[in-house]
Amino acid sequence: MKSYSEFRKEVINNSTSCVKNTQEILNKLDNAKETNYFLEINNDALKLAEESDKYYQKGKPRPLEGMLVGVKDNISVKGMKATCGSKMLANYSPVYDATAIKRIKDAGGILICKTNMDELAMGSSGETSYFGKCKNPYNDEYITGGSSSGSAAVVATSLVHTALGSDTGGSIRLPAAFCGVVGLKPTYGSISRYGMIPFASSLDQMGTISANVDDTALLFDAISGIDDNDSTTSNTTNNTFNTINEPLPNNFKVGLLPDDILKNCKEDILKAYSKSLDKLKTMGAEFKVLNFDFIDICVPAYIVLTTIEASSNLARLDSVRYGHRTEDIDNEEYMYLSRGEGFGIEVKRRLLLGTYYLTNDDKLNAISKAKKIRQMVKRSINTAFSDIDIMFMPTTATTAFKCNERSDDPVSMYLSDFFTTSANLSGVPAISIPVGFNDKGLPIGMQIQVNSGEEAKLFKYAKAIME
């Protein structure tokens, strides 16, 4: 499928229509049900496409008119389920739209499917969904990455123009890198989280997955900005698409990680990284190695903070007000049995860990240490951006690994987020862009980070590097 920008031009030139394109994609989705990339198809998609064609015919198309959007299944869409990839919420249907969904609809976008995900956004591989694991579009022996696994896969296989995901520690950028697409984790608070089922509220951020940077900027502009329903939202310029083609400065500074931090990267990642640095140098980059000796402790701090917040957030899934309910309704341990049946092993692991920290922190002092690390990361990154324009690093230390390879090794799985968690801890925007493939034909992604609120700059550099 063509990019949305190309599709829009064709509709304006009467070379195609929203109805024709939507019907073609619905047919493809119908034939792709076995992939586990998506969980539900929007039955109103064709009706919405008809409305979009009317706007084009009047010569007044809205910003996202006819854009086909996949939605991660932890984001509320009225009339569709929001299962979070969990048995616990297998029958949950929200009665309202998330703010981002309402804004997409108002801008003419068509929500065509709900995408699969790691259960309750807990996972880095796309293997923990109750509804079946996602496999890599380039080789089904390998993982897709998670937790926004289905969103990355439907973009990579041209089943949608763009998709929404959520990123708590790398859950958009990881699958984007493994699937060869563009994954954006914006500034914390730039996109409302209202209507997104939380994992760890102080780190969760809704973001986008697209085939290119132009479509990324269009979608970001449409859904970002202040929302009265989310007190953490902030003002954004909402005009990143209009500035995306502005020329870069003749000389700019790029912050790099020390070589000893990159030592765990596989050879194919390092080769692609070196090639990207060569390109940046020809574009006018001056490199500065940053003293980020804290990066080794980002993942441990992230694990502590996310598990304690998850333990609190998911207490609402008590199987009384809503959630999976055991058939043994007369058992005095009804809630215990229901939650035991409703949650998968990875969710149980994280909830137990978070509850342990919350009930034993007087001895462990883990929570206060994690909070101090978070503040240190914020200060260090803010200081770094006073002297550089962008940070550049690999998105992941490896390409996609084989299915089940790390299923019994949670620590190894958590370390998949080694290069991504710092952006969540600090709140800065980050984007993963595809830069090529290894000799097995698996995609490789590189990551750019900029200072908070500088998405326009982020998109300009990302597009220039990809061209």
Disulfide bonds with the S-S distance in Angstrom:
none
